[in-house]
Amino acid sequence: MKSVQELGERKIIEIILKQLEKMPHMPVPFGDDVSAIEFDKGKLGVFKTDMLVGKTDIPPKMSLWQAARKAVVMNISDLAAKGVKTTALLTAVGVPRDLNQENIEQIGKGLNAGAREYGAYVLGGDTSEASDIIISCAAFGITRKDRLMLRSGARAGDIVAVTGFFGNSSAGLKILVQGLSAPLKLRKTLAESVLMPHARLKEGLSLAQTGAVTASIDSSDGLAWSLHEIARASQVGFMIDRLPIGHEARQFANVNNLDPTELSLYGGEEYELMVTVKQAFWEKVSRNVSLVRIGRVTRKKNLVLKMGKRELPIEPRGWEHFKTSLQKA
């Protein structure tokens, strides 16, 4: 039998899901960003849960306030990718014995700050003793069924776009974890992208209202992996001809002799949205929502990065627990 390290996070999830009996008429299939139930005609209750664990998810120099806020933001980001505003959250906190009262206060304040930043509230939760700090949140929101943006609707000819640029968080982790160097102003900007991420809630809600988005995903596991997730769910391929590399990531790559393509494609921790948009509606959608066009959906089920005259395969790599560590970031 394979160990969990050999399996990796995604295979572990797949194994667990196979043991579960599917609820009849599930509005969202297993494997999307969120789960949902239909509780009223045409309305869905949408749920998401995600957690941070100290050893694997909290980099050096991230305060407990920032970690707690991030635990909230990453859940809100997943609902935002479906076009759903988070109304409320529950949280479960694992508390090691070496924390003190001030530490607990900072966790509470971080949870509240993250929720209120996006108009949500933390309603309560649970605490327990743990060998490592654990901050787990569960988010809830309500939406109309016809506005929910899944991963499975992309079609050939659709335009692929993102809500921002990539590579800064990957560079920031290399500064925080590996101690790589950069000029002071650049170092602060890149570290901030890791320590204070932001969910694209406004953009997600606006995109859902257009009816022009065929597929959507939160990109926190990395741009390449997000492309592969939509490709699998929609049974399509991608031709990416404009890689959205952040200006600061390019600067950092130059300073440290790194490949900016690698930083932007395979890093992770960017809480941007990646969407596919019906071509006929692209001009209208891009006038109302700030989007960066990066390519198109293809019938061929391969993922290709076009760089000048070269066409390179986009590998299914990104952040994955048990296979990726902060030390390798």
Phi and psi in degrees as GROMACS dihedral restraints (atoms count N, CA, C in turn):
[ dihedral_restraints ]
;  ai    aj    ak    al  type     phi  dphi    fc
    3     4     5     6     1   -73.9    20    10
    4     5     6     7     1   148.0    20    10
    6     7     8     9     1   -78.8    20    10
    7     8     9    10     1   166.4    20    10
    9    10    11    12     1   -64.6    20    10
   10    11    12    13     1   -30.4    20    10
   12    13    14    15     1   -65.7    20    10
   13    14    15    16     1   -37.8    20    10
   15    16    17    18     1   -71.2    20    10
   16    17    18    19     1   -35.5    20    10
   18    19    20    21     1   -71.4    20    10
   19    20    21    22     1   -47.8    20    10
   21    22    23    24     1    82.6    20    10
   22    23    24    25     1   161.6    20    10
   24    25    26    27     1   -56.7    20    10
   25    26    27    28     1   -45.5    20    10
   27    28    29    30     1   -68.9    20    10
   28    29    30    31     1   -37.2    20    10
   30    31    32    33     1   -68.9    20    10
   31    32    33    34     1   -36.7    20    10
   33    34    35    36     1   -61.2    20    10
   34    35    36    37     1   -45.3    20    10
   36    37    38    39     1   -60.6    20    10
   37    38    39    40     1   -43.9    20    10
   39    40    41    42     1   -59.6    20    10
   40    41    42    43     1   -43.2    20    10
   42    43    44    45     1   -63.5    20    10
   43    44    45    46     1   -44.6    20    10
   45    46    47    48     1   -63.8    20    10
   46    47    48    49     1   -44.1    20    10
   48    49    50    51     1   -61.5    20    10
   49    50    51    52     1   -32.7    20    10
   51    52    53    54     1   -67.1    20    10
   52    53    54    55     1   -20.7    20    10
   54    55    56    57     1   -86.8    20    10
   55    56    57    58     1    -8.4    20    10
   57    58    59    60     1   -95.6    20    10
   58    59    60    61     1   139.0    20    10
   60    61    62    63     1   -80.4    20    10
   61    62    63    64     1   126.6    20    10
   63    64    65    66     1   -72.5    20    10
   64    65    66    67     1   135.0    20    10
   66    67    68    69     1   -67.8    20    10
   67    68    69    70     1   135.7    20    10
   69    70    71    72     1   -59.6    20    10
   70    71    72    73     1   140.5    20    10
   72    73    74    75     1    58.7    20    10
   73    74    75    76     1    45.4    20    10
   75    76    77    78     1   -64.9    20    10
   76    77    78    79     1   124.4    20    10
   78    79    80    81     1   -67.7    20    10
   79    80    81    82     1   -29.8    20    10
   81    82    83    84     1  -124.5    20    10
   82    83    84    85     1   122.8    20    10
   84    85    86    87     1   -70.0    20    10
   85    86    87    88     1   160.2    20    10
   87    88    89    90     1   -53.6    20    10
   88    89    90    91     1   141.1    20    10
   90    91    92    93     1   101.6    20    10
   91    92    93    94     1    -1.7    20    10
   93    94    95    96     1   -90.0    20    10
   94    95    96    97     1  -176.5    20    10
   96    97    98    99     1   -68.1    20    10
   97    98    99   100     1   -29.0    20    10
   99   100   101   102     1  -135.6    20    10
  100   101   102   103     1   176.1    20    10
  102   103   104   105     1  -122.6    20    10
  103   104   105   106     1   163.6    20    10
  105   106   107   108     1  -156.2    20    10
  106   107   108   109     1   156.9    20    10
  108   109   110   111     1  -132.1    20    10
  109   110   111   112     1   147.7    20    10
  111   112   113   114     1   -90.9    20    10
  112   113   114   115     1   114.9    20    10
  114   115   116   117     1  -112.3    20    10
  115   116   117   118     1    -8.0    20    10
  117   118   119   120     1  -153.6    20    10
  118   119   120   121     1   157.8    20    10
  120   121   122   123     1   -58.8    20    10
  121   122   123   124     1   116.8    20    10
  123   124   125   126     1    80.9    20    10
  124   125   126   127     1     1.5    20    10
  126   127   128   129     1  -121.0    20    10
  127   128   129   130     1   144.8    20    10
  129   130   131   132     1  -121.3    20    10
  130   131   132   133     1   141.7    20    10
  132   133   134   135     1   -93.0    20    10
  133   134   135   136     1   124.9    20    10
  135   136   137   138     1  -113.2    20    10
  136   137   138   139     1   135.1    20    10
  138   139   140   141     1  -128.4    20    10
  139   140   141   142     1   149.9    20    10
  141   142   143   144     1  -151.7    20    10
  142   143   144   145     1   141.4    20    10
  144   145   146   147     1  -134.9    20    10
  145   146   147   148     1   140.9    20    10
  147   148   149   150     1  -155.5    20    10
  148   149   150   151     1   158.8    20    10
  150   151   152   153     1  -140.7    20    10
  151   152   153   154     1   158.3    20    10
  153   154   155   156     1  -113.7    20    10
  154   155   156   157     1   138.0    20    10
  156   157   158   159     1  -122.5    20    10
  157   158   159   160     1   133.5    20    10
  159   160   161   162     1   -49.8    20    10
  160   161   162   163     1   -54.4    20    10
  162   163   164   165     1   -64.7    20    10
  163   164   165   166     1   -37.1    20    10
  165   166   167   168     1  -101.3    20    10
  166   167   168   169     1   -18.4    20    10
  168   169   170   171     1  -125.2    20    10
  169   170   171   172     1   -12.9    20    10
  171   172   173   174     1  -109.9    20    10
  172   173   174   175     1   105.6    20    10
  174   175   176   177     1   -74.8    20    10
  175   176   177   178     1   164.4    20    10
  177   178   179   180     1   -55.4    20    10
  178   179   180   181     1   145.3    20    10
  180   181   182   183     1    75.9    20    10
  181   182   183   184     1     0.0    20    10
  183   184   185   186     1   -86.4    20    10
  184   185   186   187     1   120.9    20    10
  186   187   188   189     1   -74.6    20    10
  187   188   189   190     1   164.1    20    10
  189   190   191   192     1   -65.1    20    10
  190   191   192   193     1   -32.6    20    10
  192   193   194   195     1   -59.9    20    10
  193   194   195   196     1   -47.3    20    10
  195   196   197   198     1   -66.3    20    10
  196   197   198   199     1   -39.0    20    10
  198   199   200   201     1   -64.3    20    10
  199   200   201   202     1   -43.2    20    10
  201   202   203   204     1   -66.2    20    10
  202   203   204   205     1   -42.0    20    10
  204   205   206   207     1   -60.3    20    10
  205   206   207   208     1   -44.2    20    10
  207   208   209   210     1   -62.9    20    10
  208   209   210   211     1   -37.8    20    10
  210   211   212   213     1   -58.7    20    10
  211   212   213   214     1   -35.0    20    10
  213   214   215   216     1   -73.6    20    10
  214   215   216   217     1   -48.0    20    10
  216   217   218   219     1   -59.7    20    10
  217   218   219   220     1   -39.3    20    10
  219   220   221   222     1   -68.7    20    10
  220   221   222   223     1   -28.7    20    10
  222   223   224   225     1   -73.6    20    10
  223   224   225   226     1   -42.8    20    10
  225   226   227   228     1   -62.4    20    10
  226   227   228   229     1   -35.9    20    10
  228   229   230   231     1   -63.2    20    10
  229   230   231   232     1   -40.0    20    10
  231   232   233   234     1   -65.8    20    10
  232   233   234   235     1   -39.1    20    10
  234   235   236   237     1   -68.4    20    10
  235   236   237   238     1   -37.8    20    10
  237   238   239   240     1   -60.1    20    10
  238   239   240   241     1   -35.7    20    10
  240   241   242   243     1   -65.3    20    10
  241   242   243   244     1   -20.1    20    10
  243   244   245   246     1   -97.0    20    10
  244   245   246   247     1    -0.9    20    10
  246   247   248   249     1    81.6    20    10
  247   248   249   250     1    29.8    20    10
  249   250   251   252     1  -120.9    20    10
  250   251   252   253     1   132.7    20    10
  252   253   254   255     1   -87.9    20    10
  253   254   255   256     1   129.1    20    10
  255   256   257   258     1   -71.0    20    10
  256   257   258   259     1   128.0    20    10
  258   259   260   261     1   -93.1    20    10
  259   260   261   262     1   -43.8    20    10
  261   262   263   264     1  -150.6    20    10
  262   263   264   265     1   158.7    20    10
  264   265   266   267     1  -136.3    20    10
  265   266   267   268     1   150.7    20    10
  267   268   269   270     1  -113.3    20    10
  268   269   270   271     1   152.5    20    10
  270   271   272   273     1  -137.4    20    10
  271   272   273   274     1   144.4    20    10
  273   274   275   276     1  -122.3    20    10
  274   275   276   277     1   128.1    20    10
  276   277   278   279     1  -120.3    20    10
  277   278   279   280     1   123.0    20    10
  279   280   281   282     1   -90.5    20    10
  280   281   282   283     1   124.4    20    10
  282   283   284   285     1  -115.9    20    10
  283   284   285   286     1   113.8    20    10
  285   286   287   288     1   -69.0    20    10
  286   287   288   289     1   156.3    20    10
  288   289   290   291     1   -67.7    20    10
  289   290   291   292     1   -20.1    20    10
  291   292   293   294     1   -86.5    20    10
  292   293   294   295     1     1.9    20    10
  294   295   296   297     1   -79.1    20    10
  295   296   297   298     1   158.0    20    10
  297   298   299   300     1  -122.2    20    10
  298   299   300   301     1  -177.6    20    10
  300   301   302   303     1   -60.0    20    10
  301   302   303   304     1   -41.2    20    10
  303   304   305   306     1   -62.3    20    10
  304   305   306   307     1   -39.9    20    10
  306   307   308   309     1   -58.9    20    10
  307   308   309   310     1   -44.3    20    10
  309   310   311   312     1   -66.0    20    10
  310   311   312   313     1   -39.9    20    10
  312   313   314   315     1   -61.5    20    10
  313   314   315   316     1   -40.9    20    10
  315   316   317   318     1   -65.7    20    10
  316   317   318   319     1   -37.4    20    10
  318   319   320   321     1   -62.4    20    10
  319   320   321   322     1   -47.1    20    10
  321   322   323   324     1   -60.8    20    10
  322   323   324   325     1   -43.4    20    10
  324   325   326   327     1   -65.7    20    10
  325   326   327   328     1   -37.0    20    10
  327   328   329   330     1   -66.7    20    10
  328   329   330   331     1   -40.6    20    10
  330   331   332   333     1   -61.2    20    10
  331   332   333   334     1   -45.6    20    10
  333   334   335   336     1   -65.4    20    10
  334   335   336   337     1   -43.0    20    10
  336   337   338   339     1   -61.3    20    10
  337   338   339   340     1   -43.9    20    10
  339   340   341   342     1   -62.6    20    10
  340   341   342   343     1   -42.8    20    10
  342   343   344   345     1   -67.5    20    10
  343   344   345   346     1   -49.0    20    10
  345   346   347   348     1   -68.2    20    10
  346   347   348   349     1   -27.4    20    10
  348   349   350   351     1   -57.2    20    10
  349   350   351   352     1   -29.1    20    10
  351   352   353   354     1  -116.7    20    10
  352   353   354   355     1    20.3    20    10
  354   355   356   357     1    74.7    20    10
  355   356   357   358     1    19.4    20    10
  357   358   359   360     1  -110.1    20    10
  358   359   360   361     1   173.1    20    10
  360   361   362   363     1  -132.3    20    10
  361   362   363   364     1   145.5    20    10
  363   364   365   366     1   -89.7    20    10
  364   365   366   367     1   121.3    20    10
  366   367   368   369     1   -91.2    20    10
  367   368   369   370     1   -16.2    20    10
  369   370   371   372     1   151.3    20    10
  370   371   372   373     1  -157.2    20    10
  372   373   374   375     1   157.8    20    10
  373   374   375   376     1  -139.1    20    10
  375   376   377   378     1  -149.8    20    10
  376   377   378   379     1   155.2    20    10
  378   379   380   381     1  -132.0    20    10
  379   380   381   382     1   153.7    20    10
  381   382   383   384     1  -156.2    20    10
  382   383   384   385     1   157.6    20    10
  384   385   386   387     1   -73.0    20    10
  385   386   387   388     1   140.8    20    10
  387   388   389   390     1  -146.0    20    10
  388   389   390   391     1   159.7    20    10
  390   391   392   393     1   -80.2    20    10
  391   392   393   394     1   -13.5    20    10
  393   394   395   396     1  -143.4    20    10
  394   395   396   397     1   156.9    20    10
  396   397   398   399     1   -66.9    20    10
  397   398   399   400     1   129.4    20    10
  399   400   401   402     1  -129.6    20    10
  400   401   402   403     1   127.0    20    10
  402   403   404   405     1  -126.1    20    10
  403   404   405   406     1   105.5    20    10
  405   406   407   408     1  -115.3    20    10
  406   407   408   409     1   134.5    20    10
  408   409   410   411     1  -124.5    20    10
  409   410   411   412     1   150.1    20    10
  411   412   413   414     1  -126.3    20    10
  412   413   414   415     1   125.2    20    10
  414   415   416   417     1  -108.8    20    10
  415   416   417   418     1   150.3    20    10
  417   418   419   420     1  -137.3    20    10
  418   419   420   421     1   139.7    20    10
  420   421   422   423     1  -151.3    20    10
  421   422   423   424     1   168.8    20    10
  423   424   425   426     1  -123.1    20    10
  424   425   426   427     1   140.2    20    10
  426   427   428   429     1  -149.0    20    10
  427   428   429   430     1   164.4    20    10
  429   430   431   432     1   -75.4    20    10
  430   431   432   433     1   140.4    20    10
  432   433   434   435     1   -59.5    20    10
  433   434   435   436     1   -36.4    20    10
  435   436   437   438     1   -76.7    20    10
  436   437   438   439     1    -3.9    20    10
  438   439   440   441     1  -105.4    20    10
  439   440   441   442     1    -5.2    20    10
  441   442   443   444     1   -70.7    20    10
  442   443   444   445     1   126.8    20    10
  444   445   446   447     1  -100.0    20    10
  445   446   447   448     1   113.4    20    10
  447   448   449   450     1   -96.1    20    10
  448   449   450   451     1  -177.6    20    10
  450   451   452   453     1   -88.2    20    10
  451   452   453   454     1   -11.3    20    10
  453   454   455   456     1  -101.7    20    10
  454   455   456   457     1    10.9    20    10
  456   457   458   459     1  -106.4    20    10
  457   458   459   460     1     1.6    20    10
  459   460   461   462     1   -63.0    20    10
  460   461   462   463     1   140.0    20    10
  462   463   464   465     1  -131.6    20    10
  463   464   465   466     1   153.0    20    10
  465   466   467   468     1   -54.6    20    10
  466   467   468   469     1   134.7    20    10
  468   469   470   471     1    98.9    20    10
  469   470   471   472     1   -19.8    20    10
  471   472   473   474     1   -62.7    20    10
  472   473   474   475     1   151.3    20    10
  474   475   476   477     1   -90.5    20    10
  475   476   477   478     1   137.7    20    10
  477   478   479   480     1   -99.0    20    10
  478   479   480   481     1   130.8    20    10
  480   481   482   483     1  -144.3    20    10
  481   482   483   484     1   160.6    20    10
  483   484   485   486     1  -131.9    20    10
  484   485   486   487     1   161.8    20    10
  486   487   488   489     1   -89.6    20    10
  487   488   489   490     1     0.8    20    10
  489   490   491   492     1  -172.9    20    10
  490   491   492   493     1  -166.6    20    10
  492   493   494   495     1  -105.4    20    10
  493   494   495   496     1   161.9    20    10
  495   496   497   498     1  -122.2    20    10
  496   497   498   499     1   157.6    20    10
  498   499   500   501     1   110.2    20    10
  499   500   501   502     1   -24.6    20    10
  501   502   503   504     1   -63.9    20    10
  502   503   504   505     1   -42.7    20    10
  504   505   506   507     1   -67.3    20    10
  505   506   507   508     1   -39.1    20    10
  507   508   509   510     1   -62.0    20    10
  508   509   510   511     1   -42.1    20    10
  510   511   512   513     1   -66.3    20    10
  511   512   513   514     1   -40.4    20    10
  513   514   515   516     1   -60.6    20    10
  514   515   516   517     1   -39.6    20    10
  516   517   518   519     1   -65.6    20    10
  517   518   519   520     1   -35.6    20    10
  519   520   521   522     1   -67.1    20    10
  520   521   522   523     1   -30.7    20    10
  522   523   524   525     1   -73.3    20    10
  523   524   525   526     1   -48.5    20    10
  525   526   527   528     1   -70.7    20    10
  526   527   528   529     1   -39.4    20    10
  528   529   530   531     1   -95.8    20    10
  529   530   531   532     1   -45.4    20    10
  531   532   533   534     1   -96.1    20    10
  532   533   534   535     1   -11.2    20    10
  534   535   536   537     1    76.0    20    10
  535   536   537   538     1    21.7    20    10
  537   538   539   540     1   -66.0    20    10
  538   539   540   541     1   155.0    20    10
  540   541   542   543     1   -98.7    20    10
  541   542   543   544     1   159.8    20    10
  543   544   545   546     1  -168.0    20    10
  544   545   546   547     1   156.4    20    10
  546   547   548   549     1   -54.7    20    10
  547   548   549   550     1   150.7    20    10
  549   550   551   552     1   -53.3    20    10
  550   551   552   553     1   -49.7    20    10
  552   553   554   555     1   -62.4    20    10
  553   554   555   556     1   -42.5    20    10
  555   556   557   558     1   -66.6    20    10
  556   557   558   559     1   -41.1    20    10
  558   559   560   561     1   -61.2    20    10
  559   560   561   562     1   -42.3    20    10
  561   562   563   564     1   -64.5    20    10
  562   563   564   565     1   -43.1    20    10
  564   565   566   567     1   -63.1    20    10
  565   566   567   568     1   -45.1    20    10
  567   568   569   570     1   -70.1    20    10
  568   569   570   571     1   -40.4    20    10
  570   571   572   573     1   -63.8    20    10
  571   572   573   574     1   -39.0    20    10
  573   574   575   576     1   -61.5    20    10
  574   575   576   577     1   -33.8    20    10
  576   577   578   579     1   -63.8    20    10
  577   578   579   580     1   -26.5    20    10
  579   580   581   582     1   -86.6    20    10
  580   581   582   583     1   -44.7    20    10
  582   583   584   585     1   -75.7    20    10
  583   584   585   586     1   -28.2    20    10
  585   586   587   588     1  -133.7    20    10
  586   587   588   589     1    67.4    20    10
  588   589   590   591     1   -69.8    20    10
  589   590   591   592     1   159.3    20    10
  591   592   593   594     1  -130.1    20    10
  592   593   594   595     1   135.9    20    10
  594   595   596   597     1   -82.9    20    10
  595   596   597   598     1   143.6    20    10
  597   598   599   600     1   -91.2    20    10
  598   599   600   601     1    59.3    20    10
  600   601   602   603     1   -67.8    20    10
  601   602   603   604     1   -47.7    20    10
  603   604   605   606     1   -56.5    20    10
  604   605   606   607     1   -45.4    20    10
  606   607   608   609     1   -65.7    20    10
  607   608   609   610     1   -42.0    20    10
  609   610   611   612     1   -61.1    20    10
  610   611   612   613     1   -43.9    20    10
  612   613   614   615     1   -64.9    20    10
  613   614   615   616     1   -41.8    20    10
  615   616   617   618     1   -65.3    20    10
  616   617   618   619     1   -41.2    20    10
  618   619   620   621     1   -64.7    20    10
  619   620   621   622     1   -39.2    20    10
  621   622   623   624     1   -63.3    20    10
  622   623   624   625     1   -33.6    20    10
  624   625   626   627     1   -71.8    20    10
  625   626   627   628     1   -22.1    20    10
  627   628   629   630     1   -72.7    20    10
  628   629   630   631     1   -29.2    20    10
  630   631   632   633     1    71.5    20    10
  631   632   633   634     1     7.8    20    10
  633   634   635   636     1  -100.9    20    10
  634   635   636   637     1    -8.6    20    10
  636   637   638   639     1   -86.0    20    10
  637   638   639   640     1   125.8    20    10
  639   640   641   642     1   -96.0    20    10
  640   641   642   643     1   -23.2    20    10
  642   643   644   645     1  -156.5    20    10
  643   644   645   646     1   150.4    20    10
  645   646   647   648     1  -152.9    20    10
  646   647   648   649     1   147.4    20    10
  648   649   650   651     1  -152.7    20    10
  649   650   651   652     1   148.0    20    10
  651   652   653   654     1   -78.5    20    10
  652   653   654   655     1   135.3    20    10
  654   655   656   657     1   -98.0    20    10
  655   656   657   658     1    20.7    20    10
  657   658   659   660     1   -65.4    20    10
  658   659   660   661     1   -18.2    20    10
  660   661   662   663     1   -89.0    20    10
  661   662   663   664     1     3.8    20    10
  663   664   665   666     1   113.3    20    10
  664   665   666   667     1   149.1    20    10
  666   667   668   669     1   -62.6    20    10
  667   668   669   670     1   -46.7    20    10
  669   670   671   672     1   -61.1    20    10
  670   671   672   673     1   -46.7    20    10
  672   673   674   675     1   -65.6    20    10
  673   674   675   676     1   -36.6    20    10
  675   676   677   678     1   -63.9    20    10
  676   677   678   679     1   -40.6    20    10
  678   679   680   681     1   -60.6    20    10
  679   680   681   682     1   -43.8    20    10
  681   682   683   684     1   -65.9    20    10
  682   683   684   685     1   -36.1    20    10
  684   685   686   687     1   -63.4    20    10
  685   686   687   688     1   -45.9    20    10
  687   688   689   690     1   -68.5    20    10
  688   689   690   691     1   -38.3    20    10
  690   691   692   693     1   -59.6    20    10
  691   692   693   694     1   -42.7    20    10
  693   694   695   696     1   -67.1    20    10
  694   695   696   697     1   -46.2    20    10
  696   697   698   699     1   -67.8    20    10
  697   698   699   700     1   -33.2    20    10
  699   700   701   702     1   -99.8    20    10
  700   701   702   703     1    -7.6    20    10
  702   703   704   705     1    58.4    20    10
  703   704   705   706     1    50.6    20    10
  705   706   707   708     1  -136.0    20    10
  706   707   708   709     1  -177.6    20    10
  708   709   710   711     1  -126.7    20    10
  709   710   711   712     1  -179.8    20    10
  711   712   713   714     1  -138.3    20    10
  712   713   714   715     1   142.6    20    10
  714   715   716   717     1  -115.4    20    10
  715   716   717   718     1   108.3    20    10
  717   718   719   720     1   -99.2    20    10
  718   719   720   721     1   117.3    20    10
  720   721   722   723     1  -115.6    20    10
  721   722   723   724     1    -0.9    20    10
  723   724   725   726     1  -142.3    20    10
  724   725   726   727     1    99.3    20    10
  726   727   728   729     1   -77.5    20    10
  727   728   729   730     1   125.5    20    10
  729   730   731   732     1   -83.5    20    10
  730   731   732   733     1    70.4    20    10
  732   733   734   735     1   -83.3    20    10
  733   734   735   736     1   128.1    20    10
  735   736   737   738     1   -65.0    20    10
  736   737   738   739     1   144.2    20    10
  738   739   740   741     1   -58.3    20    10
  739   740   741   742     1   -43.5    20    10
  741   742   743   744     1   -66.9    20    10
  742   743   744   745     1   -35.3    20    10
  744   745   746   747     1   -64.3    20    10
  745   746   747   748     1   -38.3    20    10
  747   748   749   750     1   -63.4    20    10
  748   749   750   751     1   -43.8    20    10
  750   751   752   753     1   -60.1    20    10
  751   752   753   754     1   -46.0    20    10
  753   754   755   756     1   -62.1    20    10
  754   755   756   757     1   -42.0    20    10
  756   757   758   759     1   -61.7    20    10
  757   758   759   760     1   -40.4    20    10
  759   760   761   762     1   -64.8    20    10
  760   761   762   763     1   -42.4    20    10
  762   763   764   765     1   -64.4    20    10
  763   764   765   766     1   -37.1    20    10
  765   766   767   768     1  -107.6    20    10
  766   767   768   769     1    11.7    20    10
  768   769   770   771     1    55.2    20    10
  769   770   771   772     1    46.8    20    10
  771   772   773   774     1  -110.2    20    10
  772   773   774   775     1   165.7    20    10
  774   775   776   777     1   -89.8    20    10
  775   776   777   778     1   113.5    20    10
  777   778   779   780     1   -64.2    20    10
  778   779   780   781     1   -26.9    20    10
  780   781   782   783     1   -63.7    20    10
  781   782   783   784     1   -43.3    20    10
  783   784   785   786     1   -63.0    20    10
  784   785   786   787     1   -43.1    20    10
  786   787   788   789     1   -60.9    20    10
  787   788   789   790     1   -43.3    20    10
  789   790   791   792     1   -80.5    20    10
  790   791   792   793     1   -34.4    20    10
  792   793   794   795     1   -82.0    20    10
  793   794   795   796     1   -41.6    20    10
  795   796   797   798     1  -117.4    20    10
  796   797   798   799     1    16.7    20    10
  798   799   800   801     1   -81.9    20    10
  799   800   801   802     1   -73.4    20    10
  801   802   803   804     1   103.5    20    10
  802   803   804   805     1   176.0    20    10
  804   805   806   807     1    75.5    20    10
  805   806   807   808     1     7.0    20    10
  807   808   809   810     1   -89.0    20    10
  808   809   810   811     1   129.3    20    10
  810   811   812   813     1  -100.1    20    10
  811   812   813   814     1    48.2    20    10
  813   814   815   816     1   -86.2    20    10
  814   815   816   817     1   164.5    20    10
  816   817   818   819     1  -101.3    20    10
  817   818   819   820     1   139.1    20    10
  819   820   821   822     1  -113.8    20    10
  820   821   822   823     1   127.2    20    10
  822   823   824   825     1  -132.6    20    10
  823   824   825   826     1   157.5    20    10
  825   826   827   828     1  -114.4    20    10
  826   827   828   829     1   136.2    20    10
  828   829   830   831     1  -125.3    20    10
  829   830   831   832     1   137.5    20    10
  831   832   833   834     1   -57.1    20    10
  832   833   834   835     1   131.0    20    10
  834   835   836   837     1   -58.4    20    10
  835   836   837   838     1   -38.7    20    10
  837   838   839   840     1   -64.7    20    10
  838   839   840   841     1   -21.9    20    10
  840   841   842   843     1  -104.8    20    10
  841   842   843   844     1     2.4    20    10
  843   844   845   846     1   -58.4    20    10
  844   845   846   847     1   -48.8    20    10
  846   847   848   849     1   -59.2    20    10
  847   848   849   850     1   -44.2    20    10
  849   850   851   852     1   -66.2    20    10
  850   851   852   853     1   -44.9    20    10
  852   853   854   855     1   -64.6    20    10
  853   854   855   856     1   -45.4    20    10
  855   856   857   858     1   -70.5    20    10
  856   857   858   859     1   -17.4    20    10
  858   859   860   861     1   -75.9    20    10
  859   860   861   862     1   -29.3    20    10
  861   862   863   864     1   -97.4    20    10
  862   863   864   865     1   -24.5    20    10
  864   865   866   867     1  -129.1    20    10
  865   866   867   868     1   133.3    20    10
  867   868   869   870     1   -72.3    20    10
  868   869   870   871     1   108.3    20    10
  870   871   872   873     1  -129.8    20    10
  871   872   873   874     1   150.5    20    10
  873   874   875   876     1  -111.3    20    10
  874   875   876   877     1   115.4    20    10
  876   877   878   879     1   -73.2    20    10
  877   878   879   880     1   130.0    20    10
  879   880   881   882     1  -122.7    20    10
  880   881   882   883     1    -9.4    20    10
  882   883   884   885     1   167.7    20    10
  883   884   885   886     1  -156.2    20    10
  885   886   887   888     1  -144.5    20    10
  886   887   888   889     1   161.2    20    10
  888   889   890   891     1   -85.7    20    10
  889   890   891   892     1   140.2    20    10
  891   892   893   894     1  -122.9    20    10
  892   893   894   895     1   159.2    20    10
  894   895   896   897     1   -72.1    20    10
  895   896   897   898     1   -38.1    20    10
  897   898   899   900     1   -63.7    20    10
  898   899   900   901     1   133.1    20    10
  900   901   902   903     1   -88.2    20    10
  901   902   903   904     1    36.2    20    10
  903   904   905   906     1  -112.5    20    10
  904   905   906   907     1   154.0    20    10
  906   907   908   909     1  -110.5    20    10
  907   908   909   910     1   120.6    20    10
  909   910   911   912     1  -127.3    20    10
  910   911   912   913     1   136.9    20    10
  912   913   914   915     1  -104.9    20    10
  913   914   915   916     1   119.4    20    10
  915   916   917   918     1   -95.1    20    10
  916   917   918   919     1   118.4    20    10
  918   919   920   921     1  -125.1    20    10
  919   920   921   922     1    96.4    20    10
  921   922   923   924     1    66.2    20    10
  922   923   924   925     1  -122.3    20    10
  924   925   926   927     1   -91.0    20    10
  925   926   927   928     1    -6.0    20    10
  927   928   929   930     1   -92.5    20    10
  928   929   930   931     1   146.1    20    10
  930   931   932   933     1  -124.1    20    10
  931   932   933   934     1   117.0    20    10
  933   934   935   936     1  -113.1    20    10
  934   935   936   937     1   142.1    20    10
  936   937   938   939     1   -69.7    20    10
  937   938   939   940     1   141.0    20    10
  939   940   941   942     1   -93.1    20    10
  940   941   942   943     1   115.0    20    10
  942   943   944   945     1   -78.5    20    10
  943   944   945   946     1   150.1    20    10
  945   946   947   948     1   -80.0    20    10
  946   947   948   949     1    69.8    20    10
  948   949   950   951     1  -123.0    20    10
  949   950   951   952     1   153.0    20    10
  951   952   953   954     1   173.6    20    10
  952   953   954   955     1  -166.1    20    10
  954   955   956   957     1   -70.9    20    10
  955   956   957   958     1   129.0    20    10
  957   958   959   960     1  -148.7    20    10
  958   959   960   961     1   120.6    20    10
  960   961   962   963     1   -58.7    20    10
  961   962   963   964     1   148.0    20    10
  963   964   965   966     1    78.9    20    10
  964   965   966   967     1   -22.9    20    10
  966   967   968   969     1  -113.9    20    10
  967   968   969   970     1   -22.3    20    10
  969   970   971   972     1  -118.7    20    10
  970   971   972   973     1   139.8    20    10
  972   973   974   975     1  -127.5    20    10
  973   974   975   976     1   163.1    20    10
  975   976   977   978     1   -58.7    20    10
  976   977   978   979     1   -31.1    20    10
  978   979   980   981     1   -66.1    20    10
  979   980   981   982     1   -25.3    20    10
  981   982   983   984     1   -95.7    20    10
  982   983   984   985     1     0.2    20    10
